[in-house]
Amino acid sequence: MPALILPLVDAATHWPARGALVGLDLGTKTIGVAVSDPDRRLATGVETVQRTQFKRDAARLLAIAAERKATGFVLGLPINMDGSEGPRAQSTRAFARNLAGLTALPIGLWDERLSTAAVERELIGMDVSRAKRAEVIDEHAAIFILQGALDRLANLRTG
C-alpha cells in the first residue's frame, strides 16, 4: 500500500509517538537530507544526494530511512509567498507521489517558504564562501525544514 501524503499536522497522527523522521529539501540537481533523533527534538544533516534518476535517488533516501529506523518523511513544500502553489510545488508533490509508491512511511508536507534564503543568509553571516555554500545549502535547508516541523509538532504536543 502506498504511503499517505498529508500536511505535516495530519501526517503526524499516522507516525508512532517515537522514531526518527527524515527531512528532505528537493532541489533540481540535489536533495538535501536531514534526520531527527528518535524523540524528534533535533534535526541533523546527513548528506546531499546528487539527483540522477528517480529510482536511484529514492533508493538512497529509503536506505537512509532504513539505516536511521525512520518512521516517516517530512518533505519541504515550496509554497509561493501569496500561498499559491507554482511549478516547484507541483514537482514536489509529484516526487512525493512517486516516493509514496515505494514505501509505507507516511510523508508529511511542510511549508518551506524562505528556508533556502534563511539558510543562505545564515551561511553568509558565518562568512562561508560561495563555493562552500553551494555544497551545503540543500543539506542545511533540509535541517531548517525538519527543525521547523519538529518545533511545530512539539508545540502541538504541549498545547
N, CA, C and O atoms as a GROMACS GRO file, in nm:
protein
  636
    1MET      N    1   0.084  -0.119   0.000
    1MET     CA    2   0.000   0.000   0.000
    1MET      C    3   0.088   0.125   0.000
    1MET      O    4   0.181   0.134   0.080
    2PRO      N    5   0.061   0.219  -0.088
    2PRO     CA    6   0.144   0.340  -0.092
    2PRO      C    7   0.131   0.421   0.037
    2PRO      O    8   0.031   0.414   0.109
    3ALA      N    9   0.235   0.496   0.063
    3ALA     CA   10   0.237   0.582   0.182
    3ALA      C   11   0.133   0.693   0.169
    3ALA      O   12   0.097   0.735   0.059
    4LEU      N   13   0.086   0.738   0.284
    4LEU     CA   14  -0.001   0.855   0.288
    4LEU      C   15   0.083   0.980   0.265
    4LEU      O   16   0.197   0.987   0.310
    5ILE      N   17   0.028   1.078   0.195
    5ILE     CA   18   0.090   1.209   0.175
    5ILE      C   19  -0.008   1.311   0.230
    5ILE      O   20  -0.116   1.330   0.175
    6LEU      N   21   0.032   1.376   0.339
    6LEU     CA   22  -0.060   1.466   0.409
    6LEU      C   23   0.014   1.590   0.457
    6LEU      O   24   0.137   1.590   0.465
    7PRO      N   25  -0.059   1.697   0.488
    7PRO     CA   26   0.005   1.809   0.556
    7PRO      C   27   0.068   1.759   0.686
    7PRO      O   28   0.021   1.661   0.745
    8LEU      N   29   0.174   1.824   0.730
    8LEU     CA   30   0.251   1.778   0.846
    8LEU      C   31   0.164   1.738   0.965
    8LEU      O   32   0.180   1.629   1.020
    9VAL      N   33   0.074   1.826   1.006
    9VAL     CA   34  -0.007   1.802   1.127
    9VAL      C   35  -0.091   1.675   1.112
    9VAL      O   36  -0.108   1.599   1.207
   10ASP      N   37  -0.143   1.652   0.992
   10ASP     CA   38  -0.222   1.532   0.967
   10ASP      C   39  -0.134   1.408   0.958
   10ASP      O   40  -0.172   1.301   1.008
   11ALA      N   41  -0.018   1.420   0.895
   11ALA     CA   42   0.074   1.307   0.884
   11ALA      C   43   0.119   1.261   1.022
   11ALA      O   44   0.137   1.142   1.046
   12ALA      N   45   0.138   1.356   1.114
   12ALA     CA   46   0.186   1.323   1.248
   12ALA      C   47   0.095   1.225   1.320
   12ALA      O   48   0.142   1.148   1.404
   13THR      N   49  -0.032   1.225   1.288
   13THR     CA   50  -0.125   1.132   1.354
   13THR      C   51  -0.103   0.988   1.305
   13THR      O   52  -0.154   0.894   1.366
   14HIS      N   53  -0.028   0.972   1.196
   14HIS     CA   54  -0.002   0.839   1.142
   14HIS      C   55   0.139   0.789   1.177
   14HIS      O   56   0.174   0.676   1.144
   15TRP      N   57   0.218   0.872   1.243
   15TRP     CA   58   0.351   0.830   1.286
   15TRP      C   59   0.343   0.781   1.430
   15TRP      O   60   0.262   0.833   1.507
   16PRO      N   61   0.424   0.682   1.468
   16PRO     CA   62   0.427   0.644   1.610
   16PRO      C   63   0.480   0.761   1.695
   16PRO      O   64   0.538   0.855   1.642
   17ALA      N   65   0.458   0.753   1.825
   17ALA     CA   66   0.498   0.862   1.915
   17ALA      C   67   0.649   0.887   1.912
   17ALA      O   68   0.693   1.001   1.928
   18ARG      N   69   0.727   0.784   1.891
   18ARG     CA   70   0.873   0.798   1.884
   18ARG      C   71   0.922   0.744   1.751
   18ARG      O   72   0.855   0.663   1.687
   19GLY      N   73   1.038   0.789   1.711
   19GLY     CA   74   1.101   0.741   1.588
   19GLY      C   75   1.150   0.858   1.506
   19GLY      O   76   1.088   0.964   1.501
   20ALA      N   77   1.262   0.836   1.442
   20ALA     CA   78   1.324   0.941   1.361
   20ALA      C   79   1.237   0.977   1.241
   20ALA      O   80   1.163   0.894   1.189
   21LEU      N   81   1.249   1.102   1.200
   21LEU     CA   82   1.187   1.149   1.076
   21LEU      C   83   1.299   1.193   0.982
   21LEU      O   84   1.402   1.245   1.027
   22VAL      N   85   1.279   1.171   0.854
   22VAL     CA   86   1.376   1.213   0.753
   22VAL      C   87   1.321   1.338   0.686
   22VAL      O   88   1.211   1.335   0.631
   23GLY      N   89   1.397   1.446   0.690
   23GLY     CA   90   1.358   1.571   0.626
   23GLY      C   91   1.426   1.586   0.492
   23GLY      O   92   1.545   1.558   0.479
   24LEU      N   93   1.351   1.629   0.391
   24LEU     CA   94   1.404   1.642   0.256
   24LEU      C   95   1.382   1.783   0.200
   24LEU      O   96   1.273   1.840   0.213
   25ASP      N   97   1.486   1.837   0.138
   25ASP     CA   98   1.476   1.962   0.063
   25ASP      C   99   1.508   1.928  -0.081
   25ASP      O  100   1.623   1.902  -0.116
   26LEU      N  101   1.405   1.928  -0.165
   26LEU     CA  102   1.423   1.892  -0.306
   26LEU      C  103   1.473   2.010  -0.386
   26LEU      O  104   1.410   2.116  -0.390
   27GLY      N  105   1.585   1.991  -0.450
   27GLY     CA  106   1.634   2.088  -0.546
   27GLY      C  107   1.629   2.025  -0.684
   27GLY      O  108   1.598   1.907  -0.698
   28THR      N  109   1.659   2.102  -0.786
   28THR     CA  110   1.656   2.045  -0.921
   28THR      C  111   1.773   1.952  -0.946
   28THR      O  112   1.761   1.856  -1.023
   29LYS      N  113   1.887   1.977  -0.881
   29LYS     CA  114   2.007   1.894  -0.901
   29LYS      C  115   2.042   1.809  -0.781
   29LYS      O  116   2.111   1.708  -0.794
   30THR      N  117   1.994   1.849  -0.662
   30THR     CA  118   2.030   1.776  -0.540
   30THR      C  119   1.909   1.764  -0.446
   30THR      O  120   1.809   1.834  -0.462
   31ILE      N  121   1.923   1.674  -0.351
   31ILE     CA  122   1.823   1.659  -0.245
   31ILE      C  123   1.898   1.669  -0.112
   31ILE      O  124   1.984   1.585  -0.082
   32GLY      N  125   1.866   1.770  -0.034
   32GLY     CA  126   1.924   1.783   0.099
   32GLY      C  127   1.851   1.689   0.193
   32GLY      O  128   1.728   1.679   0.191
   33VAL      N  129   1.928   1.618   0.277
   33VAL     CA  130   1.869   1.520   0.368
   33VAL      C  131   1.911   1.549   0.512
   33VAL      O  132   2.029   1.569   0.540
   34ALA      N  133   1.813   1.551   0.601
   34ALA     CA  134   1.836   1.566   0.744
   34ALA      C  135   1.754   1.458   0.815
   34ALA      O  136   1.655   1.408   0.761
   35VAL      N  137   1.796   1.423   0.936
   35VAL     CA  138   1.725   1.322   1.014
   35VAL      C  139   1.711   1.373   1.157
   35VAL      O  140   1.800   1.439   1.209
   36SER      N  141   1.598   1.342   1.218
   36SER     CA  142   1.578   1.379   1.359
   36SER      C  143   1.624   1.267   1.450
   36SER      O  144   1.645   1.154   1.407
   37ASP      N  145   1.639   1.300   1.576
   37ASP     CA  146   1.662   1.198   1.677
   37ASP      C  147   1.529   1.126   1.700
   37ASP      O  148   1.424   1.176   1.657
   38PRO      N  149   1.530   1.008   1.765
   38PRO     CA  150   1.405   0.933   1.784
   38PRO      C  151   1.299   1.008   1.865
   38PRO      O  152   1.180   0.982   1.850
   39ASP      N  153   1.341   1.102   1.951
   39ASP     CA  154   1.246   1.180   2.030
   39ASP      C  155   1.196   1.303   1.955
   39ASP      O  156   1.112   1.378   2.006
   40ARG      N  157   1.248   1.324   1.835
   40ARG     CA  158   1.205   1.434   1.748
   40ARG      C  159   1.226   1.573   1.807
   40ARG      O  160   1.138   1.659   1.803
   41ARG      N  161   1.344   1.591   1.863
   41ARG     CA  162   1.378   1.722   1.920
   41ARG      C  163   1.478   1.798   1.835
   41ARG      O  164   1.476   1.921   1.831
   42LEU      N  165   1.567   1.725   1.766
   42LEU     CA  166   1.678   1.789   1.697
   42LEU      C  167   1.697   1.731   1.557
   42LEU      O  168   1.702   1.609   1.540
   43ALA      N  169   1.709   1.819   1.460
   43ALA     CA  170   1.737   1.778   1.321
   43ALA      C  171   1.887   1.790   1.296
   43ALA      O  172   1.950   1.887   1.336
   44THR      N  173   1.941   1.690   1.229
   44THR     CA  174   2.084   1.687   1.197
   44THR      C  175   2.100   1.656   1.048
   44THR      O  176   2.030   1.572   0.994
   45GLY      N  177   2.192   1.724   0.984
   45GLY     CA  178   2.219   1.700   0.843
   45GLY      C  179   2.283   1.564   0.823
   45GLY      O  180   2.365   1.520   0.903
   46VAL      N  181   2.244   1.499   0.714
   46VAL     CA  182   2.300   1.367   0.682
   46VAL      C  183   2.387   1.377   0.557
   46VAL      O  184   2.505   1.344   0.560
   47GLU      N  185   2.327   1.424   0.447
   47GLU     CA  186   2.403   1.434   0.324
   47GLU      C  187   2.323   1.511   0.219
   47GLU      O  188   2.207   1.546   0.240
   48THR      N  189   2.389   1.537   0.109
   48THR     CA  190   2.324   1.593  -0.008
   48THR      C  191   2.332   1.488  -0.117
   48THR      O  192   2.440   1.448  -0.158
   49VAL      N  193   2.217   1.443  -0.162
   49VAL     CA  194   2.210   1.342  -0.266
   49VAL      C  195   2.210   1.412  -0.402
   49VAL      O  196   2.127   1.499  -0.428
   50GLN      N  197   2.303   1.374  -0.487
   50GLN     CA  198   2.306   1.426  -0.624
   50GLN      C  199   2.198   1.356  -0.704
   50GLN      O  200   2.199   1.234  -0.715
   51ARG      N  201   2.104   1.432  -0.758
   51ARG     CA  202   1.994   1.370  -0.832
   51ARG      C  203   2.043   1.316  -0.966
   51ARG      O  204   2.114   1.382  -1.041
   52THR      N  205   2.003   1.193  -0.993
   52THR     CA  206   2.035   1.130  -1.121
   52THR      C  207   1.905   1.087  -1.186
   52THR      O  208   1.855   1.154  -1.277
   53GLN      N  209   1.850   0.976  -1.141
   53GLN     CA  210   1.719   0.934  -1.187
   53GLN      C  211   1.638   0.896  -1.064
   53GLN      O  212   1.693   0.857  -0.962
   54PHE      N  213   1.507   0.907  -1.075
   54PHE     CA  214   1.422   0.893  -0.957
   54PHE      C  215   1.447   0.764  -0.880
   54PHE      O  216   1.463   0.769  -0.758
   55LYS      N  217   1.452   0.651  -0.947
   55LYS     CA  218   1.466   0.523  -0.876
   55LYS      C  219   1.594   0.517  -0.793
   55LYS      O  220   1.594   0.466  -0.681
   56ARG      N  221   1.703   0.568  -0.849
   56ARG     CA  222   1.830   0.572  -0.774
   56ARG      C  223   1.821   0.667  -0.655
   56ARG      O  224   1.864   0.635  -0.544
   57ASP      N  225   1.765   0.784  -0.681
   57ASP     CA  226   1.751   0.884  -0.574
   57ASP      C  227   1.664   0.827  -0.462
   57ASP      O  228   1.699   0.836  -0.344
   58ALA      N  229   1.551   0.768  -0.499
   58ALA     CA  230   1.459   0.712  -0.399
   58ALA      C  231   1.524   0.597  -0.324
   58ALA      O  232   1.504   0.584  -0.203
   59ALA      N  233   1.600   0.514  -0.392
   59ALA     CA  234   1.668   0.402  -0.326
   59ALA      C  235   1.762   0.455  -0.217
   59ALA      O  236   1.769   0.398  -0.108
   60ARG      N  237   1.834   0.564  -0.246
   60ARG     CA  238   1.924   0.621  -0.146
   60ARG      C  239   1.846   0.678  -0.029
   60ARG      O  240   1.886   0.659   0.086
   61LEU      N  241   1.736   0.747  -0.056
   61LEU     CA  242   1.655   0.806   0.052
   61LEU      C  243   1.594   0.696   0.138
   61LEU      O  244   1.589   0.709   0.261
   62LEU      N  245   1.546   0.589   0.076
   62LEU     CA  246   1.488   0.478   0.152
   62LEU      C  247   1.595   0.405   0.233
   62LEU      O  248   1.567   0.356   0.342
   63ALA      N  249   1.716   0.396   0.180
   63ALA     CA  250   1.826   0.334   0.254
   63ALA      C  251   1.860   0.418   0.378
   63ALA      O  252   1.882   0.363   0.486
   64ILE      N  253   1.864   0.550   0.362
   64ILE     CA  254   1.888   0.638   0.478
   64ILE      C  255   1.778   0.618   0.582
   64ILE      O  256   1.806   0.607   0.701
   65ALA      N  257   1.653   0.614   0.537
   65ALA     CA  258   1.540   0.594   0.629
   65ALA      C  259   1.554   0.462   0.703
   65ALA      O  260   1.529   0.455   0.823
   66ALA      N  261   1.593   0.357   0.633
   66ALA     CA  262   1.610   0.226   0.697
   66ALA      C  263   1.727   0.227   0.795
   66ALA      O  264   1.715   0.174   0.905
   67GLU      N  265   1.839   0.287   0.756
   67GLU     CA  266   1.957   0.296   0.844
   67GLU      C  267   1.923   0.367   0.974
   67GLU      O  268   1.971   0.329   1.081
   68ARG      N  269   1.841   0.471   0.964
   68ARG     CA  270   1.806   0.553   1.081
   68ARG      C  271   1.678   0.506   1.150
   68ARG      O  272   1.632   0.569   1.245
   69LYS      N  273   1.621   0.395   1.102
   69LYS     CA  274   1.496   0.342   1.158
   69LYS      C  275   1.387   0.450   1.162
   69LYS      O  276   1.316   0.465   1.261
   70ALA      N  277   1.376   0.523   1.052
   70ALA     CA  278   1.281   0.633   1.043
   70ALA      C  279   1.137   0.582   1.037
   70ALA      O  280   1.110   0.471   0.990
   71THR      N  281   1.048   0.664   1.087
   71THR     CA  282   0.905   0.630   1.087
   71THR      C  283   0.825   0.716   0.990
   71THR      O  284   0.704   0.697   0.975
   72GLY      N  285   0.891   0.812   0.924
   72GLY     CA  286   0.822   0.896   0.828
   72GLY      C  287   0.916   0.996   0.762
   72GLY      O  288   1.032   1.010   0.800
   73PHE      N  289   0.862   1.064   0.663
   73PHE     CA  290   0.936   1.167   0.590
   73PHE      C  291   0.868   1.302   0.609
   73PHE      O  292   0.746   1.310   0.622
   74VAL      N  293   0.948   1.407   0.611
   74VAL     CA  294   0.898   1.545   0.607
   74VAL      C  295   0.958   1.606   0.481
   74VAL      O  296   1.080   1.617   0.467
   75LEU      N  297   0.872   1.645   0.392
   75LEU     CA  298   0.915   1.697   0.263
   75LEU      C  299   0.881   1.846   0.255
   75LEU      O  300   0.765   1.885   0.271
   76GLY      N  301   0.982   1.928   0.231
   76GLY     CA  302   0.959   2.071   0.218
   76GLY      C  303   0.876   2.102   0.095
   76GLY      O  304   0.911   2.061  -0.016
   77LEU      N  305   0.767   2.174   0.114
   77LEU     CA  306   0.678   2.211   0.003
   77LEU      C  307   0.696   2.360  -0.026
   77LEU      O  308   0.661   2.444   0.056
   78PRO      N  309   0.753   2.394  -0.144
   78PRO     CA  310   0.781   2.534  -0.176
   78PRO      C  311   0.657   2.612  -0.219
   78PRO      O  312   0.625   2.621  -0.337
   79ILE      N  313   0.588   2.667  -0.121
   79ILE     CA  314   0.467   2.745  -0.146
   79ILE      C  315   0.508   2.890  -0.175
   79ILE      O  316   0.600   2.943  -0.112
   80ASN      N  317   0.440   2.953  -0.270
   80ASN     CA  318   0.468   3.093  -0.302
   80ASN      C  319   0.428   3.183  -0.185
   80ASN      O  320   0.352   3.143  -0.097
   81MET      N  321   0.482   3.304  -0.186
   81MET     CA  322   0.455   3.398  -0.076
   81MET      C  323   0.306   3.432  -0.064
   81MET      O  324   0.260   3.464   0.045
   82ASP      N  325   0.232   3.424  -0.174
   82ASP     CA  326   0.089   3.453  -0.168
   82ASP      C  327   0.006   3.331  -0.130
   82ASP      O  328  -0.117   3.337  -0.130
   83GLY      N  329   0.073   3.220  -0.098
   83GLY     CA  330   0.003   3.098  -0.056
   83GLY      C  331  -0.032   3.004  -0.169
   83GLY      O  332  -0.083   2.895  -0.145
   84SER      N  333  -0.007   3.045  -0.292
   84SER     CA  334  -0.037   2.960  -0.406
   84SER      C  335   0.076   2.858  -0.428
   84SER      O  336   0.185   2.871  -0.372
   85GLU      N  337   0.046   2.760  -0.510
   85GLU     CA  338   0.147   2.659  -0.543
   85GLU      C  339   0.185   2.672  -0.689
   85GLU      O  340   0.099   2.667  -0.777
   86GLY      N  341   0.313   2.690  -0.714
   86GLY     CA  342   0.363   2.702  -0.850
   86GLY      C  343   0.423   2.572  -0.900
   86GLY      O  344   0.399   2.466  -0.842
   87PRO      N  345   0.501   2.579  -1.007
   87PRO     CA  346   0.561   2.459  -1.067
   87PRO      C  347   0.650   2.380  -0.971
   87PRO      O  348   0.651   2.257  -0.976
   88ARG      N  349   0.725   2.449  -0.886
   88ARG     CA  350   0.813   2.377  -0.792
   88ARG      C  351   0.731   2.296  -0.691
   88ARG      O  352   0.769   2.184  -0.657
   89ALA      N  353   0.620   2.351  -0.644
   89ALA     CA  354   0.534   2.277  -0.551
   89ALA      C  355   0.471   2.157  -0.621
   89ALA      O  356   0.460   2.049  -0.563
   90GLN      N  357   0.430   2.176  -0.746
   90GLN     CA  358   0.372   2.065  -0.823
   90GLN      C  359   0.475   1.955  -0.843
   90GLN      O  360   0.442   1.837  -0.834
   91SER      N  361   0.600   1.993  -0.871
   91SER     CA  362   0.708   1.897  -0.888
   91SER      C  363   0.734   1.822  -0.756
   91SER      O  364   0.759   1.701  -0.757
   92THR      N  365   0.728   1.893  -0.645
   92THR     CA  366   0.747   1.831  -0.514
   92THR      C  367   0.636   1.732  -0.484
   92THR      O  368   0.661   1.623  -0.434
   93ARG      N  369   0.513   1.770  -0.515
   93ARG     CA  370   0.400   1.678  -0.494
   93ARG      C  371   0.414   1.553  -0.582
   93ARG      O  372   0.381   1.442  -0.538
   94ALA      N  373   0.462   1.569  -0.704
   94ALA     CA  374   0.483   1.454  -0.794
   94ALA      C  375   0.592   1.363  -0.736
   94ALA      O  376   0.578   1.241  -0.739
   95PHE      N  377   0.699   1.422  -0.684
   95PHE     CA  378   0.805   1.344  -0.621
   95PHE      C  379   0.748   1.266  -0.503
   95PHE      O  380   0.777   1.148  -0.486
   96ALA      N  381   0.667   1.332  -0.420
   96ALA     CA  382   0.606   1.267  -0.304
   96ALA      C  383   0.519   1.149  -0.349
   96ALA      O  384   0.524   1.042  -0.288
   97ARG      N  385   0.439   1.168  -0.453
   97ARG     CA  386   0.354   1.058  -0.503
   97ARG      C  387   0.438   0.940  -0.549
   97ARG      O  388   0.405   0.824  -0.521
   98ASN      N  389   0.547   0.969  -0.620
   98ASN     CA  390   0.635   0.861  -0.667
   98ASN      C  391   0.704   0.790  -0.551
   98ASN      O  392   0.714   0.668  -0.550
   99LEU      N  393   0.752   0.868  -0.453
   99LEU     CA  394   0.815   0.808  -0.336
   99LEU      C  395   0.715   0.725  -0.257
   99LEU      O  396   0.749   0.618  -0.206
  100ALA      N  397   0.593   0.774  -0.246
  100ALA     CA  398   0.488   0.703  -0.172
  100ALA      C  399   0.461   0.565  -0.230
  100ALA      O  400   0.421   0.474  -0.158
  101GLY      N  401   0.484   0.549  -0.358
  101GLY     CA  402   0.464   0.419  -0.421
  101GLY      C  403   0.570   0.318  -0.384
  101GLY      O  404   0.554   0.199  -0.412
  102LEU      N  405   0.678   0.364  -0.322
  102LEU     CA  406   0.789   0.274  -0.287
  102LEU      C  407   0.804   0.249  -0.138
  102LEU      O  408   0.891   0.172  -0.097
  103THR      N  409   0.722   0.312  -0.057
  103THR     CA  410   0.735   0.299   0.088
  103THR      C  411   0.598   0.308   0.154
  103THR      O  412   0.501   0.358   0.096
  104ALA      N  413   0.592   0.256   0.276
  104ALA     CA  414   0.470   0.270   0.356
  104ALA      C  415   0.484   0.383   0.458
  104ALA      O  416   0.389   0.414   0.530
  105LEU      N  417   0.603   0.444   0.466
  105LEU     CA  418   0.627   0.550   0.565
  105LEU      C  419   0.548   0.675   0.526
  105LEU      O  420   0.567   0.728   0.416
  106PRO      N  421   0.460   0.724   0.614
  106PRO     CA  422   0.382   0.844   0.582
  106PRO      C  423   0.471   0.965   0.553
  106PRO      O  424   0.576   0.984   0.614
  107ILE      N  425   0.428   1.045   0.457
  107ILE     CA  426   0.502   1.163   0.414
  107ILE      C  427   0.424   1.288   0.455
  107ILE      O  428   0.309   1.307   0.416
  108GLY      N  429   0.488   1.371   0.536
  108GLY     CA  430   0.428   1.497   0.578
  108GLY      C  431   0.483   1.611   0.495
  108GLY      O  432   0.605   1.622   0.477
  109LEU      N  433   0.397   1.695   0.444
  109LEU     CA  434   0.439   1.812   0.367
  109LEU      C  435   0.443   1.934   0.459
  109LEU      O  436   0.348   1.960   0.533
  110TRP      N  437   0.553   2.007   0.454
  110TRP     CA  438   0.574   2.122   0.542
  110TRP      C  439   0.613   2.244   0.460
  110TRP      O  440   0.704   2.236   0.376
  111ASP      N  441   0.547   2.354   0.482
  111ASP     CA  442   0.573   2.479   0.411
  111ASP      C  443   0.718   2.520   0.430
  111ASP      O  444   0.761   2.547   0.542
  112GLU      N  445   0.791   2.524   0.322
  112GLU     CA  446   0.933   2.559   0.331
  112GLU      C  447   0.963   2.700   0.281
  112GLU      O  448   1.077   2.731   0.247
  113ARG      N  449   0.860   2.784   0.277
  113ARG     CA  450   0.881   2.922   0.230
  113ARG      C  451   1.003   2.985   0.293
  113ARG      O  452   1.019   2.985   0.415
  114LEU      N  453   1.088   3.038   0.210
  114LEU     CA  454   1.207   3.115   0.252
  114LEU      C  455   1.314   3.033   0.325
  114LEU      O  456   1.408   3.092   0.378
  115SER      N  457   1.304   2.901   0.330
  115SER     CA  458   1.403   2.822   0.402
  115SER      C  459   1.542   2.836   0.341
  115SER      O  460   1.639   2.859   0.414
  116THR      N  461   1.553   2.823   0.211
  116THR     CA  462   1.685   2.834   0.147
  116THR      C  463   1.741   2.975   0.164
  116THR      O  464   1.860   2.991   0.188
  117ALA      N  465   1.656   3.077   0.152
  117ALA     CA  466   1.702   3.215   0.170
  117ALA      C  467   1.751   3.237   0.313
  117ALA      O  468   1.853   3.303   0.334
  118ALA      N  469   1.680   3.182   0.411
  118ALA     CA  470   1.720   3.198   0.552
  118ALA      C  471   1.854   3.128   0.577
  118ALA      O  472   1.940   3.182   0.645
  119VAL      N  473   1.869   3.010   0.522
  119VAL     CA  474   1.994   2.936   0.540
  119VAL      C  475   2.109   3.009   0.471
  119VAL      O  476   2.219   3.019   0.526
  120GLU      N  477   2.083   3.059   0.351
  120GLU     CA  478   2.190   3.130   0.280
  120GLU      C  479   2.234   3.254   0.358
  120GLU      O  480   2.354   3.281   0.368
  121ARG      N  481   2.139   3.329   0.413
  121ARG     CA  482   2.174   3.446   0.495
  121ARG      C  483   2.260   3.404   0.615
  121ARG      O  484   2.358   3.471   0.649
  122GLU      N  485   2.222   3.294   0.678
  122GLU     CA  486   2.299   3.244   0.794
  122GLU      C  487   2.440   3.205   0.753
  122GLU      O  488   2.536   3.238   0.822
  123LEU      N  489   2.454   3.136   0.642
  123LEU     CA  490   2.588   3.095   0.596
  123LEU      C  491   2.671   3.215   0.556
  123LEU      O  492   2.792   3.218   0.582
  124ILE      N  493   2.610   3.315   0.492
  124ILE     CA  494   2.681   3.438   0.458
  124ILE      C  495   2.727   3.507   0.586
  124ILE      O  496   2.840   3.557   0.594
  125GLY      N  497   2.639   3.510   0.686
  125GLY     CA  498   2.674   3.570   0.814
  125GLY      C  499   2.791   3.499   0.883
  125GLY      O  500   2.864   3.559   0.961
  126MET      N  501   2.806   3.372   0.852
  126MET     CA  502   2.918   3.294   0.908
  126MET      C  503   3.042   3.302   0.818
  126MET      O  504   3.142   3.235   0.843
  127ASP      N  505   3.034   3.387   0.713
  127ASP     CA  506   3.144   3.409   0.621
  127ASP      C  507   3.184   3.281   0.546
  127ASP      O  508   3.302   3.258   0.520
  128VAL      N  509   3.085   3.199   0.510
  128VAL     CA  510   3.110   3.079   0.431
  128VAL      C  511   3.122   3.120   0.285
  128VAL      O  512   3.039   3.197   0.235
  129SER      N  513   3.224   3.070   0.218
  129SER     CA  514   3.247   3.108   0.078
  129SER      C  515   3.131   3.064  -0.011
  129SER      O  516   3.056   2.972   0.024
  130ARG      N  517   3.117   3.130  -0.123
  130ARG     CA  518   3.010   3.098  -0.218
  130ARG      C  519   3.019   2.951  -0.262
  130ARG      O  520   2.917   2.883  -0.270
  131ALA      N  521   3.139   2.903  -0.291
  131ALA     CA  522   3.157   2.765  -0.335
  131ALA      C  523   3.114   2.667  -0.226
  131ALA      O  524   3.047   2.568  -0.255
  132LYS      N  525   3.153   2.694  -0.102
  132LYS     CA  526   3.116   2.606   0.009
  132LYS      C  527   2.966   2.612   0.035
  132LYS      O  528   2.904   2.510   0.066
  133ARG      N  529   2.907   2.732   0.023
  133ARG     CA  530   2.761   2.745   0.040
  133ARG      C  531   2.689   2.657  -0.059
  133ARG      O  532   2.592   2.590  -0.023
  134ALA      N  533   2.734   2.656  -0.185
  134ALA     CA  534   2.669   2.576  -0.288
  134ALA      C  535   2.673   2.427  -0.253
  134ALA      O  536   2.580   2.353  -0.285
  135GLU      N  537   2.781   2.384  -0.187
  135GLU     CA  538   2.795   2.243  -0.149
  135GLU      C  539   2.699   2.203  -0.037
  135GLU      O  540   2.650   2.091  -0.036
  136VAL      N  541   2.672   2.294   0.056
  136VAL     CA  542   2.599   2.257   0.177
  136VAL      C  543   2.458   2.315   0.188
  136VAL      O  544   2.386   2.281   0.282
  137ILE      N  545   2.419   2.401   0.095
  137ILE     CA  546   2.293   2.474   0.112
  137ILE      C  547   2.172   2.382   0.122
  137ILE      O  548   2.085   2.405   0.206
  138ASP      N  549   2.164   2.278   0.038
  138ASP     CA  550   2.046   2.192   0.040
  138ASP      C  551   2.038   2.109   0.168
  138ASP      O  552   1.929   2.090   0.223
  139GLU      N  553   2.152   2.059   0.214
  139GLU     CA  554   2.152   1.984   0.340
  139GLU      C  555   2.111   2.074   0.456
  139GLU      O  556   2.034   2.033   0.543
  140HIS      N  557   2.162   2.195   0.458
  140HIS     CA  558   2.127   2.289   0.565
  140HIS      C  559   1.980   2.331   0.554
  140HIS      O  560   1.914   2.351   0.656
  141ALA      N  561   1.930   2.345   0.432
  141ALA     CA  562   1.788   2.376   0.414
  141ALA      C  563   1.702   2.260   0.465
  141ALA      O  564   1.596   2.282   0.524
  142ALA      N  565   1.747   2.136   0.443
  142ALA     CA  566   1.674   2.020   0.495
  142ALA      C  567   1.671   2.023   0.648
  142ALA      O  568   1.569   1.991   0.709
  143ILE      N  569   1.782   2.063   0.710
  143ILE     CA  570   1.786   2.075   0.856
  143ILE      C  571   1.686   2.182   0.901
  143ILE      O  572   1.609   2.160   0.994
  144PHE      N  573   1.688   2.295   0.833
  144PHE     CA  574   1.598   2.407   0.866
  144PHE      C  575   1.452   2.364   0.854
  144PHE      O  576   1.371   2.394   0.943
  145ILE      N  577   1.418   2.295   0.745
  145ILE     CA  578   1.281   2.247   0.722
  145ILE      C  579   1.240   2.148   0.830
  145ILE      O  580   1.134   2.161   0.890
  146LEU      N  581   1.325   2.048   0.854
  146LEU     CA  582   1.290   1.945   0.951
  146LEU      C  583   1.281   2.003   1.092
  146LEU      O  584   1.192   1.966   1.168
  147GLN      N  585   1.373   2.093   1.128
  147GLN     CA  586   1.367   2.152   1.262
  147GLN      C  587   1.240   2.234   1.280
  147GLN      O  588   1.180   2.231   1.387
  148GLY      N  589   1.200   2.307   1.177
  148GLY     CA  590   1.074   2.382   1.184
  148GLY      C  591   0.956   2.290   1.206
  148GLY      O  592   0.866   2.319   1.284
  149ALA      N  593   0.956   2.177   1.135
  149ALA     CA  594   0.848   2.079   1.150
  149ALA      C  595   0.849   2.018   1.290
  149ALA      O  596   0.744   2.000   1.352
  150LEU      N  597   0.968   1.985   1.341
  150LEU     CA  598   0.980   1.928   1.476
  150LEU      C  599   0.929   2.027   1.580
  150LEU      O  600   0.858   1.988   1.674
  151ASP      N  601   0.965   2.153   1.564
  151ASP     CA  602   0.919   2.256   1.658
  151ASP      C  603   0.767   2.269   1.654
  151ASP      O  604   0.703   2.284   1.758
  152ARG      N  605   0.710   2.263   1.534
  152ARG     CA  606   0.563   2.271   1.522
  152ARG      C  607   0.498   2.151   1.591
  152ARG      O  608   0.398   2.167   1.661
  153LEU      N  609   0.552   2.033   1.571
  153LEU     CA  610   0.496   1.913   1.635
  153LEU      C  611   0.509   1.921   1.787
  153LEU      O  612   0.418   1.879   1.859
  154ALA      N  613   0.620   1.974   1.836
  154ALA     CA  614   0.640   1.990   1.981
  154ALA      C  615   0.536   2.088   2.037
  154ALA      O  616   0.482   2.065   2.145
  155ASN      N  617   0.508   2.197   1.964
  155ASN     CA  618   0.408   2.294   2.007
  155ASN      C  619   0.270   2.231   2.012
  155ASN      O  620   0.191   2.264   2.101
  156LEU      N  621   0.240   2.144   1.921
  156LEU     CA  622   0.109   2.075   1.921
  156LEU      C  623   0.095   1.986   2.044
  156LEU      O  624  -0.011   1.978   2.105
  157ARG      N  625   0.206   1.919   2.080
  157ARG     CA  626   0.203   1.828   2.196
  157ARG      C  627   0.185   1.902   2.326
  157ARG      O  628   0.119   1.853   2.418
  158THR      N  629   0.244   2.022   2.335
  158THR     CA  630   0.238   2.097   2.462
  158THR      C  631   0.116   2.187   2.468
  158THR      O  632   0.092   2.253   2.570
  159GLY      N  633   0.040   2.191   2.361
  159GLY     CA  634  -0.085   2.268   2.362
  159GLY      C  635  -0.063   2.410   2.327
  159GLY      O  636  -0.159   2.488   2.323
   0.00000   0.00000   0.00000
